Amino acid sequence: MTPQLLAGKRGVIFGALDEQSIAWSIAEVCAAMGAKFTLTNAPVALRFGQLNTLAERLGATIIPADATSIGDMEKLFQQSEEILGGKIDFVLHAIGMSLNVRKKNEYTNLNHDWMLKTFDISAVSFHKMCQVLYKGDHMAEWGSILGLTYIAAQRTFPDYSEMAESKALLESFARSFGYHFAEKNKVRVNTISQSPTMTTAGQGVKGFDKFFGYADTMSPLGNAPALDCANYCATLFSDLTRYVTMQNLFHDGGFSSMGMNPKLIQE
Ligand SMILES: NC(=O)c1ccc[n+]([C@@H]2O[C@H](COP(=O)([O-])OP(=O)(O)OC[C@H]3O[C@@H](n4cnc5c(N)ncnc54)[C@H](O)[C@@H]3O)[C@@H](O)[C@H]2O)c1
């Protein structure tokens, strides 16, 4: 029997596109642990993704929202409170997109208009989301807000390109808003830095398959799967982690603490 760590909790989950999405696993785990939540994604993603299947299975309402639009997010959180019957206990931001990465532009030859769009979708959206939640007083006391990030925020992974700067910005927004939300009503704000994971966003990065294998060998526990990331997120949404805030938490099988793994030299 799955522990009912999230019984009675109300949430909003961004970013489930298809079965491979990390947010998809997170939604399944949160439902199994007793949470009620709304699901959201960009209107365009709802047309080609499979979110309906998940929503039907879990009995969750879908509310379309472009995370770069303050107006969309105001409606999203107002409607979520109405549907769920009270203030929100947890929010997952699992959003990332880079046109320069998609078009395989080299880091030394990026389109800067696209770069700004990347920052807006992948990082500024986190600030916008927090600001809408803060100003609208949507979060319950001791609530939890989480963003998903990647270690390229701290170290150079050349093919991750401008997503590295997006993640650095995202992590910084989480730290800064963590202060303001703690002061307001004890809400915590954290980011989880996840292993490479086979998803639509992940596989958009050049050479991802080879890199996935490299990270898997480098990490003493191997790459952390999406389902385990979901279990970790659930602990952070639960009351067991009430004093964890303003942190970037590595969920990566030990990758971030390794300098060299002899297995890589032997291969
Ligand atoms: N896959 C990996 O290797 C990996 C590793 C570490 C962190 N992450 C992060 O995990 C998060 C989820 O990504 P994923 O790997 O599950 O891939 P994914 O492609 O399944 O999810 C990305 C989501 O972002 C959504 N999105 C894009 N633009 C949006 C907008 N304007 N408004 C609202 N939503 C929008 C997409 O529709 C999609 O659902 C991202 O932040 C990603 O950077 C992924």
The ligand as a Gaussian input file, in Angstrom:
#p B3LYP/6-31G(d) Opt

LIG

0 1
 N       14.751000      15.167000     -19.161000
 C       15.866000      15.490000     -18.514000
 O       16.946000      14.952000     -18.771000
 C       15.807000      16.522000     -17.417000
 C       16.845000      16.576000     -16.467000
 C       16.786000      17.559000     -15.464000
 C       15.726000      18.453000     -15.444000
 N       14.735000      18.370000     -16.387000
 C       13.648000      19.355000     -16.339000
 O       12.432000      18.702000     -16.051000
 C       11.363000      19.536000     -16.493000
 C       10.345000      18.690000     -17.265000
 O       10.918000      18.277000     -18.483000
 P       10.808000      16.798000     -19.067000
 O       12.194000      16.302000     -19.231000
 O        9.830000      16.006000     -18.277000
 O       10.294000      17.036000     -20.552000
 P        8.841000      17.279000     -21.183000
 O        9.118000      17.711000     -22.589000
 O        7.980000      16.113000     -20.994000
 O        8.262000      18.514000     -20.330000
 C        8.499000      19.870000     -20.655000
 C        7.147000      20.554000     -20.527000
 O        7.233000      21.988000     -20.662000
 C        5.983000      22.370000     -21.236000
 N        6.010000      23.743000     -21.733000
 C        6.797000      24.244000     -22.741000
 N        6.474000      25.538000     -22.951000
 C        5.491000      25.870000     -22.056000
 C        4.751000      27.061000     -21.798000
 N        4.966000      28.194000     -22.483000
 N        3.806000      27.024000     -20.811000
 C        3.563000      25.893000     -20.103000
 N        4.252000      24.730000     -20.308000
 C        5.183000      24.724000     -21.289000
 C        5.831000      21.338000     -22.358000
 O        4.544000      21.344000     -22.944000
 C        6.153000      20.079000     -21.608000
 O        5.001000      19.530000     -20.992000
 C       11.999000      20.658000     -17.303000
 O       12.174000      21.799000     -16.485000
 C       13.353000      20.065000     -17.640000
 O       14.326000      21.052000     -17.943000
 C       14.757000      17.420000     -17.353000

